[in-house]
Amino acid sequence: RAASISKQASLYMKAGDFVQAEKEIRSSIKLLDPIKQDVKSQYVNDLTILAEILTKTNRVGEGIKELENIEYLVIESKDDNIIASYYDMLTSLYGDIGNYDKLLEYSLLNRDIKLRNIGENSYPYAVSLINLSEAYAVSQQKEKGKECLDQASQIIIRLYGENSKEYYDVLHKQSSYIQSNEDGKKHFEKR
């Protein structure tokens, strides 16, 4: 029952009805017992959806609080897909509110999970490097950010070639990175 309510909430969210989406996802969360192993991933997923809804309704602080309250469940799940999704969401939220130390912390954790699970010759790992480069830029560690972009670029070339859309996307990021060299925070805000 909770899973179907959760799907309904996602549909409302996609339709832009955040009030109804929030009602639905909160009712799904109430049905779940986070202690039970068989519903733990559903519970974490629902809270992630709630955090996204809160963010889209300009309540980023509430979204972060909801996510921080379940970190122990996420880690306890030992499911790297759940953990990576969790870190992706926190990375985005901390970037939105300008907490660049947390943005960098979760970007590093996310990169490490992608490396461990998928390997360095994968598109998701390359994307995590691109995201990490942005975190380094706003943390005034531009040289490390450039290294991440260069590494992502090499992975993309190996996977897709120099004439691919993916490679052109990385080139665009690299040029944006160079343009934002004066002020890394501008780069993150343009995203």
Phi, psi and chi 1 to 4 in degrees:
 res  aa     phi    psi   chi1   chi2   chi3   chi4
   1 ARG       -  -45.7  172.4  136.1  163.3   83.7
   2 ALA   -61.9  -37.8      -      -      -      -
   3 ALA   -63.4  -39.9      -      -      -      -
   4 SER   -70.9  -35.1   66.8      -      -      -
   5 ILE   -65.3  -40.2  -65.4  171.2      -      -
   6 SER   -61.6  -42.8  178.1      -      -      -
   7 LYS   -63.0  -39.5  -74.9  179.1 -173.9  171.7
   8 GLN   -63.2  -41.9 -147.6  168.4   -1.0      -
   9 ALA   -60.1  -41.8      -      -      -      -
  10 SER   -62.8  -38.9  -68.9      -      -      -
  11 LEU   -64.9  -43.4  -69.1  173.3      -      -
  12 TYR   -61.2  -39.6  -80.1  117.8      -      -
  13 MET   -64.0  -45.0 -171.6  169.4   63.2      -
  14 LYS   -62.3  -31.4  -75.0  178.9 -175.4  168.0
  15 ALA   -80.7   -6.1      -      -      -      -
  16 GLY    87.3    7.9      -      -      -      -
  17 ASP   -93.7   79.7 -172.7  -12.0      -      -
  18 PHE   -72.2  -27.9  -60.0  114.8      -      -
  19 VAL   -64.8  -50.0  172.1      -      -      -
  20 GLN   -67.9  -37.5 -168.9   61.0   37.8      -
  21 ALA   -60.5  -43.2      -      -      -      -
  22 GLU   -65.0  -42.2 -176.0  175.7  -10.2      -
  23 LYS   -58.6  -46.5  -74.8  179.3 -172.0  174.0
  24 GLU   -64.2  -46.6  -64.7  -68.4  -31.3      -
  25 ILE   -68.6  -35.2 -156.1   66.0      -      -
  26 ARG   -66.7  -35.3  -73.4 -169.9 -174.7  -82.3
  27 SER   -70.1  -34.3   67.2      -      -      -
  28 SER   -65.1  -44.0  175.5      -      -      -
  29 ILE   -60.8  -39.7  -69.3  166.4      -      -
  30 LYS   -63.3  -28.4  -75.3  179.8 -175.4  174.4
  31 LEU   -77.4  -16.9  -67.3  172.8      -      -
  32 LEU   -98.5  144.0  -61.7  169.9      -      -
  33 ASP  -108.2  107.8 -179.7   -5.3      -      -
  34 PRO   -64.3  -13.2   24.0  -32.4      -      -
  35 ILE   -77.9  -30.0  -55.1  -55.9      -      -
  36 LYS   -72.2  125.7  -68.1 -176.8  179.3  175.9
  37 GLN   -59.2  -37.0 -166.6   62.8   35.2      -
  38 ASP   -71.5  -15.5   60.3  -31.0      -      -
  39 VAL  -116.7    2.0  -63.3      -      -      -
  40 LYS   -58.9  -44.3 -163.7  175.5  -74.1 -170.1
  41 SER   -68.1  -35.1   66.1      -      -      -
  42 GLN   -64.3  -41.5  177.7   69.4   45.9      -
  43 TYR   -61.9  -47.9 -175.4   78.1      -      -
  44 VAL   -62.6  -44.2  169.6      -      -      -
  45 ASN   -59.2  -45.6 -178.9   61.9      -      -
  46 ASP   -63.5  -40.2  -76.7    2.4      -      -
  47 LEU   -68.6  -31.2  -78.9  168.9      -      -
  48 THR   -66.6  -41.5  -57.5      -      -      -
  49 ILE   -62.9  -42.8  -68.7  169.7      -      -
  50 LEU   -59.3  -44.0  176.3   59.8      -      -
  51 ALA   -61.2  -39.2      -      -      -      -
  52 GLU   -65.3  -41.6 -171.2  174.4  -11.6      -
  53 ILE   -62.4  -45.4  -68.0  166.0      -      -
  54 LEU   -60.9  -38.6  -66.8  170.8      -      -
  55 THR   -64.8  -44.8  -59.7      -      -      -
  56 LYS   -68.8  -15.3  -70.6 -179.8 -172.8  -92.0
  57 THR  -108.0   27.7   56.0      -      -      -
  58 ASN    59.6   36.6  -63.3  -41.8      -      -
  59 ARG  -124.6   54.6  -63.2 -179.7  -72.3  164.9
  60 VAL   -59.5  -41.7  175.8      -      -      -
  61 GLY   -57.9  -42.0      -      -      -      -
  62 GLU   -65.1  -38.9  -72.1  178.4   56.1      -
  63 GLY   -62.6  -44.0      -      -      -      -
  64 ILE   -62.4  -43.7  -71.3  172.1      -      -
  65 LYS   -59.5  -43.8 -174.8  178.2  175.7 -168.0
  66 GLU   -59.5  -43.5  -68.5  -72.5  -11.2      -
  67 LEU   -70.6  -41.5  -71.5  176.3      -      -
  68 GLU   -62.4  -31.5  -74.0  176.7  -21.6      -
  69 ASN   -67.1  -19.2  -72.7  -22.6      -      -
  70 ILE  -111.4   10.0   61.9  163.2      -      -
  71 GLU   -55.9  -40.6 -175.4  166.8   19.0      -
  72 TYR   -61.5  -36.7   74.9   97.0      -      -
  73 LEU   -68.4  -39.0  -72.2  172.6      -      -
  74 VAL   -63.4  -49.1  171.1      -      -      -
  75 ILE   -64.3  -42.4  -57.1  -58.2      -      -
  76 GLU   -62.2  -28.2 -155.1  174.7   80.0      -
  77 SER   -64.0  -27.8   76.8      -      -      -
  78 LYS    55.4   20.9  -65.6 -175.5  174.7  133.7
  79 ASP  -100.1  107.3 -178.6  -30.3      -      -
  80 ASP   -63.3  -26.2  -77.6  -23.9      -      -
  81 ASN   -67.4  -42.8  -70.0  -34.4      -      -
  82 ILE   -64.9  -44.5  -68.4  172.2      -      -
  83 ILE   -62.6  -44.4  -65.1  168.7      -      -
  84 ALA   -63.9  -42.0      -      -      -      -
  85 SER   -62.6  -40.8  -66.4      -      -      -
  86 TYR   -60.9  -47.8  174.9   78.6      -      -
  87 TYR   -65.8  -37.6  -70.6  155.2      -      -
  88 ASP   -57.8  -46.1  -82.5  -21.5      -      -
  89 MET   -64.7  -46.4  179.5   60.1   83.9      -
  90 LEU   -63.8  -39.0  -81.5  174.0      -      -
  91 THR   -57.5  -47.7  -61.4      -      -      -
  92 SER   -62.8  -44.9  175.6      -      -      -
  93 LEU   -65.4  -44.7  -66.0  175.3      -      -
  94 TYR   -65.9  -34.4  -78.5  120.6      -      -
  95 GLY   -64.0  -40.6      -      -      -      -
  96 ASP   -60.8  -35.9  -72.1  -13.7      -      -
  97 ILE   -96.0    0.3   64.2  167.6      -      -
  98 GLY    81.8   19.2      -      -      -      -
  99 ASN   -90.7   84.0 -173.4  -25.7      -      -
 100 TYR   -74.0  -23.2  -58.3  123.6      -      -
 101 ASP   -66.2  -45.7  -68.7  -24.7      -      -
 102 LYS   -68.4  -37.9  -71.8  -74.6 -168.1  179.2
 103 LEU   -56.2  -47.6  169.1   69.6      -      -
 104 LEU   -65.8  -43.9 -178.7   57.4      -      -
 105 GLU   -56.2  -50.4  175.0 -173.1  -21.4      -
 106 TYR   -74.5  -27.6  -74.7  107.9      -      -
 107 SER   -66.1  -39.9  -66.1      -      -      -
 108 LEU   -65.7  -43.9  -74.3  163.7      -      -
 109 LEU   -62.2  -41.9  -70.9  168.0      -      -
 110 ASN   -63.7  -44.3 -163.2   17.0      -      -
 111 ARG   -59.2  -43.6 -179.3 -144.8   43.9 -159.3
 112 ASP   -63.5  -38.8  -66.7  -14.0      -      -
 113 ILE   -66.3  -43.4  -73.9  173.5      -      -
 114 LYS   -63.3  -40.6  -62.2  -85.9  174.8   36.3
 115 LEU   -63.1  -45.3  177.7   60.5      -      -
 116 ARG   -65.9  -41.2 -176.6  174.6   66.5 -122.5
 117 ASN   -90.8  -35.3  -74.4  -23.3      -      -
 118 ILE  -110.7  -28.8  -56.2  169.1      -      -
 119 GLY    96.6  165.8      -      -      -      -
 120 GLU   -80.2  -13.7   67.0  179.8  -39.1      -
 121 ASN  -100.3   58.3  -73.3  -43.5      -      -
 122 SER  -142.0  151.9   68.3      -      -      -
 123 TYR   -63.1  -44.7 -173.7   72.3      -      -
 124 PRO   -59.0  -36.3  -26.0   35.5      -      -
 125 TYR   -67.5  -41.3  179.8   68.0      -      -
 126 ALA   -60.8  -42.7      -      -      -      -
 127 VAL   -62.2  -39.6  169.7      -      -      -
 128 SER   -63.9  -33.2   73.9      -      -      -
 129 LEU   -68.7  -39.6  -71.4  169.9      -      -
 130 ILE   -62.7  -45.2  -67.3  166.5      -      -
 131 ASN   -63.4  -39.3  -66.9  -21.3      -      -
 132 LEU   -64.7  -35.8 -178.9   56.7      -      -
 133 SER   -60.9  -38.0   74.8      -      -      -
 134 GLU   -66.8  -39.3  -67.4  177.8   -9.9      -
 135 ALA   -64.3  -41.4      -      -      -      -
 136 TYR   -63.8  -39.4  -82.9  131.4      -      -
 137 ALA   -60.1  -47.4      -      -      -      -
 138 VAL   -75.6  -14.5  -63.6      -      -      -
 139 SER   -94.4   11.6  -61.6      -      -      -
 140 GLN    60.8   34.4  -58.3  -55.3  -47.7      -
 141 GLN  -118.8   61.6  -62.5  179.7   53.4      -
 142 LYS   -62.7  -35.1  -67.2  176.1 -174.6    0.3
 143 GLU   -65.5  -41.3 -162.2   53.5   42.9      -
 144 LYS   -64.9  -38.0  -74.2 -176.2  178.5 -179.5
 145 GLY   -63.1  -42.6      -      -      -      -
 146 LYS   -62.9  -40.6 -175.5 -179.6  176.9  -39.7
 147 GLU   -60.8  -41.1  -70.8  170.2   17.5      -
 148 CYS   -63.2  -44.0  -72.6      -      -      -
 149 LEU   -63.3  -41.1  -83.8  175.6      -      -
 150 ASP   -63.6  -42.0  -68.9  -15.2      -      -
 151 GLN   -64.9  -43.8 -172.0  179.7   -2.3      -
 152 ALA   -61.0  -41.1      -      -      -      -
 153 SER   -60.0  -44.8  176.0      -      -      -
 154 GLN   -64.7  -38.8  -67.6  -53.6  -50.6      -
 155 ILE   -64.0  -45.8  -67.3  167.9      -      -
 156 ILE   -62.8  -40.8  -62.8  -65.3      -      -
 157 ILE   -61.8  -45.3  -71.1  170.6      -      -
 158 ARG   -61.5  -39.4  -83.4 -165.1  -55.1  -86.1
 159 LEU   -79.8  -41.3  -68.0  172.5      -      -
 160 TYR  -122.3  -15.8  -58.8  101.6      -      -
 161 GLY    91.1  167.9      -      -      -      -
 162 GLU   -78.1  -11.5  -69.6 -177.5   -6.7      -
 163 ASN  -103.9   17.9  -67.2  -38.7      -      -
 164 SER   -93.0  155.9   66.3      -      -      -
 165 LYS   -59.6  -40.1  176.3 -164.8  176.3  -49.3
 166 GLU   -60.2  -40.7  -67.3   81.2    2.1      -
 167 TYR   -68.9  -39.7 -178.3   61.9      -      -
 168 TYR   -64.2  -34.4  -71.7  114.9      -      -
 169 ASP   -62.3  -41.8  -70.4  -15.3      -      -
 170 VAL   -66.4  -41.6  173.6      -      -      -
 171 LEU   -59.5  -40.0  -74.0  177.3      -      -
 172 HIS   -61.9  -44.2  177.1   72.9      -      -
 173 LYS   -60.8  -42.3  -70.4  -82.7 -173.6 -171.4
 174 GLN   -63.2  -42.0  -73.7  174.8  -40.8      -
 175 SER   -68.3  -38.3   67.7      -      -      -
 176 SER   -62.5  -38.8  -64.5      -      -      -
 177 TYR   -63.8  -43.8 -166.1   85.3      -      -
 178 ILE   -64.6  -43.1  -68.8  165.5      -      -
 179 GLN   -63.3  -32.3  -72.0  173.7   -6.9      -
 180 SER   -89.1    7.5   71.9      -      -      -
 181 ASN   -57.3  -25.6 -148.8   13.2      -      -
 182 GLU   -67.9  -42.0  -67.8  -67.0  -50.0      -
 183 ASP  -145.4   98.5 -179.0    5.3      -      -
 184 GLY   -58.5  -31.1      -      -      -      -
 185 LYS   -64.3  -33.8  -72.1  178.5  177.0   59.5
 186 LYS   -59.1  -41.0  -98.5 -167.2 -126.6  174.7
 187 HIS   -59.9  -45.7  174.5   67.8      -      -
 188 PHE   -66.5  -38.8 -170.3   84.6      -      -
 189 GLU   -67.3  -27.4  -69.8  164.2    0.9      -
 190 LYS   -72.6  -23.9  -78.0 -171.0 -146.4  173.7
 191 ARG   -51.7      - -103.2 -176.5   13.8  142.8
